[in-house]
Amino acid sequence: GKSVVIEYVNNEMRVIYPESVFQYAMNFFLSEDGDNSNPMGYDRRDKVEEALKLTSGCMDEDLAMKLLKSCTLNYRYKNIFWRIITVWSCVYNPSKKNLQICVNMDYKNAYRYDLLTNEFTYEELTLQ
């Protein structure tokens, strides 16, 4: 499928087209003129990019969610006084036209949204 990342930089919408067969978004701007003064999250981006290159951007939903689980945030950052955690992780499946969401770092339970039926379902995951 085709994808884009949409960002708002300086009150202007930006559409970022993929530079390869895969695309991902993290907690910072992809646009060069976005404010990325807080370097938090680049380690996660590098881990995701490496895994996507190794698989040529093709992963099943379980492998993709395992990758996101391995990149969760759960620490204190030197310039931020509260604990930084992953609020949600989402895997999009363009073939099945659905998405799977795990919230609050709970990777044993997921919600699935089906774009064709407009329905949410709940499922237990068995990620190893």
C-alpha positions as CSV (number, residue, x, y, z in Angstrom):
1,G,0.0,0.0,0.0
2,K,0.9,3.7,-0.2
3,S,1.6,5.8,2.8
4,V,2.6,9.3,3.9
5,V,3.4,10.9,7.2
6,I,1.6,14.2,7.8
7,E,3.3,16.8,10.1
8,Y,2.4,20.3,11.1
9,V,5.5,22.5,11.2
10,N,5.1,26.2,12.0
11,N,1.3,25.9,11.5
12,E,1.9,24.5,8.0
13,M,0.8,21.0,7.0
14,R,3.6,18.9,5.5
15,V,3.2,15.6,3.6
16,I,6.2,13.4,3.8
17,Y,6.4,10.7,1.1
18,P,8.4,7.5,1.8
19,E,12.0,7.5,0.5
20,S,12.0,3.6,0.5
21,V,9.5,0.8,0.6
22,F,8.7,1.4,4.2
23,Q,7.9,4.4,6.4
24,Y,7.7,5.1,10.1
25,A,7.0,8.0,12.5
26,M,8.4,8.6,16.0
27,N,8.2,11.4,18.5
28,F,10.0,14.0,16.5
29,F,9.7,15.8,13.2
30,L,10.8,14.2,9.9
31,S,10.8,17.7,8.3
32,E,14.3,19.2,8.4
33,D,13.0,22.5,9.7
34,G,10.9,21.0,12.5
35,D,11.9,21.6,16.1
36,N,13.9,18.5,17.1
37,S,15.8,20.2,19.9
38,N,14.9,17.4,22.2
39,P,17.0,14.4,21.0
40,M,14.8,11.8,22.8
41,G,13.8,8.9,20.6
42,Y,16.5,8.7,18.0
43,D,17.7,5.4,19.5
44,R,14.3,3.9,19.0
45,R,14.2,5.2,15.4
46,D,17.5,3.6,14.7
47,K,16.3,0.3,16.0
48,V,13.2,0.4,13.9
49,E,15.0,1.5,10.8
50,E,17.6,-1.3,11.2
51,A,14.8,-4.0,11.7
52,L,12.9,-2.7,8.7
53,K,16.0,-2.8,6.5
54,L,16.8,-6.4,7.6
55,T,13.2,-7.5,6.6
56,S,12.9,-5.2,3.5
57,G,10.0,-3.6,5.3
58,C,7.9,-6.8,5.4
59,M,6.8,-8.0,8.9
60,D,3.8,-9.8,10.1
61,E,1.7,-8.1,12.7
62,D,3.2,-10.0,15.7
63,L,6.8,-9.3,14.6
64,A,6.0,-5.6,14.1
65,M,4.4,-5.4,17.5
66,K,7.4,-7.2,19.1
67,L,9.6,-4.6,17.5
68,L,7.5,-1.8,18.9
69,K,7.5,-3.5,22.3
70,S,11.3,-3.6,22.2
71,C,11.4,0.2,21.7
72,T,9.1,1.3,24.5
73,L,9.9,4.4,26.5
74,N,10.0,3.9,30.2
75,Y,12.6,6.2,31.8
76,R,13.3,9.6,33.1
77,Y,14.9,12.0,30.7
78,K,17.4,14.5,32.0
79,N,15.5,17.6,31.0
80,I,12.0,16.3,31.8
81,F,10.8,15.9,35.4
82,W,8.2,13.2,34.9
83,R,8.5,9.6,33.7
84,I,8.4,9.1,30.0
85,I,6.4,6.1,28.9
86,T,5.0,4.7,25.7
87,V,1.3,5.6,25.6
88,W,0.4,3.5,22.6
89,S,1.9,1.4,19.9
90,C,0.1,0.8,16.6
91,V,0.6,-1.6,13.7
92,Y,-1.2,-0.9,10.4
93,N,-2.0,-3.8,8.1
94,P,-2.8,-2.3,4.6
95,S,-3.6,-5.8,3.2
96,K,-6.2,-6.5,5.8
97,K,-7.2,-2.9,6.1
98,N,-7.0,-2.9,9.9
99,L,-4.8,-1.6,12.7
100,Q,-3.8,-3.1,16.0
101,I,-3.2,-0.9,19.1
102,C,-1.6,-1.7,22.4
103,V,-1.9,1.0,25.1
104,N,0.0,1.9,28.3
105,M,2.8,-0.6,27.5
106,D,0.4,-3.6,27.8
107,Y,1.6,-5.9,25.0
108,K,-0.5,-8.8,26.2
109,N,-3.8,-7.1,25.2
110,A,-4.6,-5.3,22.0
111,Y,-7.5,-3.5,20.3
112,R,-8.1,-4.0,16.6
113,Y,-9.9,-1.6,14.4
114,D,-11.2,-2.8,11.1
115,L,-11.5,-0.1,8.5
116,L,-13.9,-2.1,6.3
117,T,-16.4,-2.9,9.0
118,N,-15.7,0.2,11.3
119,E,-15.5,-2.2,14.3
120,F,-13.2,-2.4,17.3
121,T,-12.4,-5.7,18.8
122,Y,-10.3,-6.8,21.7
123,E,-7.7,-9.6,21.6
124,E,-5.1,-11.2,23.8
125,L,-1.6,-11.3,22.3
126,T,1.0,-14.0,22.8
127,L,4.1,-12.1,21.9
128,Q,7.3,-14.1,22.7
